[in-house]
Amino acid sequence: MITKIYYDLASAIVAIDANAQVSIQNEDIDRITWVSSEISKSDILAKQAELKTADDALAYARNRIAEYPSMEDQLDKIYNDGVDAWKVVIKVTKDKYPKD
């Protein structure tokens, strides 16, 4: 399973420093209260953008997984109709959600 990568402020802060202790109000970068060492706003925003880019890069895979036939149905297709027929079925989803 390809999981979603979260890129909210807290996730970005923890990605920079797993031991960071903060309080964030309303997902507002100007309303962060630091208990531990402070991380610069620019570093947080850069990490947030990096996490979002990584999540966006995996969106096609999450979409494909949601639409592929079950593994049982795929194996049944291969067994009954052959690999080439299975490839046709799978290609529909791959074409719908291309890997960029």
N, C-alpha and C positions, 0 to 999 in steps of 0.2 A: 504494500500500500504506500502510495506517495502522499505524505502528509503536507498539510498547509504550513507555510513558514509565516509566522506572525511577525509583523513589523511595526507594532505600536511602540510608543516611547519606552515603556517598561521592557519590552523584548529587546529593543535596540540597546538600552542601558545594560541589561544582563548579558547581551552578546559581547559587549565591550569589557564588562567586569562582572563576573558571576557572583561576586560578593557585595555588589553595590546595594546600599540600603537607601531607598528614596520613598517619597510620597509625591504622587502626581495628581493634580486636580484637573479634571475635565480634559485629559489628554492635551494639556497646554504646556508647551516647552518652557514658557515663562512662569509657570506655577509649579515648579519642582522644588521640593524641600529635601535637602541632602542630609542624611544621617552619617553617611560614610564620605569618602573622598569624592569631591565634585568632578564631573566629566564635562568638558566644554560642550556648549550647545552645537557648535559646528561638528564636533565628533559624533554626537548623538544623531544629528540629522544625516550625516554621511552614512553612518551605520544603518539607519532606518532606510535610506535609499538603496543601500546594498542588499538589505534583507528583502525589500520589495522587488527588486530586480530578480533575485534568486527565486522568489515565490512566483513571479510572473513567468519565469522561464520553465516552471514545472506545471503551469496551468494546463497546457495541452495534454500532459500525461494524466492528470486527474480527470479531465474531461473524457479522455479515451477510456479509462478504466470504468467510469460510470456508464458508458454506452456499449462496451464490448459485451457480447453474449457471455453467459456464464462459462466457466471452464468445461463443465460437463457438456453443454451445448456445442462448444467448439470441438471437443474431442469426438462427439457424436457426428458432427459435420465431417470431420476428417475421416472417420471410420466409414461412414455411409457414402460420402460423395467425393472423397479424396482431398489432398492438400490444396490442389489448385482451386477447388470450389470454396474451401475454407478461406484462402487468400482473398478471394473476391469479396466475401462477407466482411472480413477484417479491413480491407482496403477502404470500404465506405467510411468507416469511423476514422481511419488514419487520414483520409483526404479531408474530412470535415474538420479535424483538429490537427493541422500540420505541425510538425516540429520545426520551429523557426531557426 
